[in-house]
Amino acid sequence: MRAPTGAGAMAADASGPAAGALAVIASAGDRVALGPGQQVTFGRGEAAHVRIGHRPVGDDLVPLVAGALLARDGRVFVANLGERLAFDIAVPGRAMLPLPPGDWHSPADPAFSVVVNGALRHVLAVVVHAGVRPAVGPQAGGCPVLTPRQRAILDAYVAPMADGRPAATHQQVAATVGCSRALVRLECTNIMSALLTAGVPMRDLRDARDAIADAWARHRM
């Protein structure tokens, strides 16, 4: 494992993280600190800051550069820099979150893992330090601009998900918000367009309702 290069690069020692570090990344007994504005890449290749799947026997299913962890605006983001679905984000007590190529995500939890799936599973443990990470704000890079009605409709769609239930149907949302089902469906499409315009990472799902509910579950907008 190599510390990131460039101005302000820092490495964690056995006694604790470097001063000013936003997070610590640990893998196979090694640790590296991630400071504000830094990026740490991970993969099998020699160019990766965090090398995985290269010893004792090379795991050819691990990309040379699978992804990166970035510290931006007080948050830690995970980005898939590869050309395929090579790793998942694991948060205790939740289902694994696969991260498609080109996608990125900032987990809300202070501790999570990046699980790289090769011939073996390679785990990077990430701990975000308390007191430096904002408690609120979008976990995705984008911040969608929604009208009050669109916000009310989005909130109505995702309200059941707080209890582990599926997103509300168009008809249920219409009853909650007090408008027609046709208007809800139209605004559902408009909400999805607003999320895409803002750059919020979204899965390629066939139904707009499923797409915006999934984006909300992943990014808590």
N, C-alpha and C positions, 0 to 999 in steps of 0.2 A: 504494500500500500504506500502511495506517495502523497505527500502533502501538496495541495494546489500551488502552482507557481504564480508569480506576479506580486505586485505591491500588496503588502499586508498579509501575505500568505503565512499560515501558522499551523503548527502540528500540536496534537495533544500528547502529553506525556503520561506516565503511569499515575501521577498524583492528581490529575484532573485536567479539565479543558483549559486551553489558552485563554488569557484575559480577552474579553470582548467577543468570544466565539458565540455564535447563535445556536449551534448544534454540534453534537459529536456523533460521528459515524463509526461503527465498530463492525469488523468482519474478521473471523478466524483469529481472534486474539489481538489484532491490530486496531488502532484507533486514530482517527484524524479529525481535527476541528474544522468546522465550516464557519468562516467569518462573514460579516455583512458584505454583500457585493461579490462574494466568491462563487465559483462553480467547481464541483468535484465530479468528475466523470467516473463511471465504473464499467468494467468489462474484462475480457480475457486478454486484450492486446497490451503491449508494452506502453502505449501512449496513455492508457487509462490511469487516473490517479489512484483508484482503488481497483486492484487486480483480483479477479475471481475466476475460478475454473481453469487456472493455468498450472496448478501443481496439486498433488504430486504427479498426477497424470492429467494431460490436457483434456478439457471438456470442450470438444469442438462445437457443441450445440450452443455454447455461450457466445454471443456476439463479441467482436473485438472491442467495440464500444456500444454497450447496451443502452445506457442512459446517463443521466446526470442529476445531481442534487444542487439546487441553486438557492442562495440566500438573497431575497429581494424584499425590501420594504418590511423588514421584521418577520418575514415568513420563510419557511423552507418549502420549496417546490421540488417535485420529482418529475422529470421529463424523459420520455422515451425517444432516444436519438437514433434508434435502430430502424430497420425496415420490416420488422415483424413483431408480433406480440411475444415478447421474451420474458416479461416479469410481471409480478403482481405486487400491489401494496397491501400489506397485512396490518390491521389494527385489532388489538385484543377485543374479543367479543363481537366482531363483525365479520361478514363474509369477505373473502378476498376480492380486491378490486383490480381487475386487469387493466393495464394502461396501453391503449393502442399506439402504433407508431405516430409520432408527431404530436401526441397528446401530452398534457401535463396536469398535475394535480397537487394541491397543498392540503394534506390531512389536517383535520381540526385537532387531533389528539397530540399531546406532547411527546408520545413515544409510539413509534410504528416501525415496521420492517419492510424492506424491499426484498422480495423473494424472486431470485432469478432462476428460471426453469431451464436447465440443460439436461444432460444425462443424469446429473445429480441436482439437488436443490441447493442453491447458494444464497445465504441470508446476510443482508446488511441491516444491522440494527441502528436506528436513528433516534436520538433523544434531543428534543428541543428544550433549551433552558428556560426555566420559569422566569417571568419578569421582563423578558425581552420580546415576547411574541404578542402582538395585539390580540385582544380577546374577541374582537369583532372584525368584520370586513369579508370581502369575497375570497374564497379559497382558490377560485380560478382567476386568471389574469384579468378577465373582463368584468366590468360592472354595468349590467344592462340598464338601459333607460326605459322604464315602464310607466304607463299612465296609471292613475289611481285605480281605475277599473281593471286593468291588466294585472296589477299587483294583487287586487282582491281575488281575481280569478285564479292566479297562480297559487295564492295561499289556500284557496278552497280545494284546489286539486291535491295539494300535498298534505293537507291537514290530517287525513287518516294515516299517513305514513309515519307520523310521530308515534303511533301506537303499534307499528309493525304491520299495518294493513295496506292493501294496494291503494294506489291513487284513486281519487274520486272519479266517477264517470262524468261525462258532459252533462247529463240530466241532473245529477246530484249537485254539481257546481251551479247549474242554472237556478236550482231551487235555493241554494245558499246565498247566491249573489242577488237573485231577484231579477233575472233577465231571461231571454229566450235561449233555448238550446242552440239555435242557429248562431246567435251572437257569441255564445261561449265558444263554439267551434271556430268561428272566425278569429276571435281574440286569441285562441290557443295557437293558431298559426302565426298570428302577429307576435306573440310572446316568443315563439321559437325563432322567428326572424330577428327579434331584438337580441336574443342570446347569441345567435350566430354573428350578428353585426358587431357585438361587443367583444367577440373573440373568446366566448366561454366554451371550453372543450365539451363536445357533445358526442354521444354515440350515434351511429348511423342506424336509427330505429325507424321502422316503417310508420308508426303512428306518432303524430306530433305530441299528443298527450303523454305518451310513454317517454318521448325524448325529453320534454321539459321536466317531467317528474324525476327522471333519472339524473338529469343535470342538477336539479335541486338537491337530490339525495347525496350526490358526490361533492358538490361545491357549497351547499348551504348558503344560497344567495339571499 
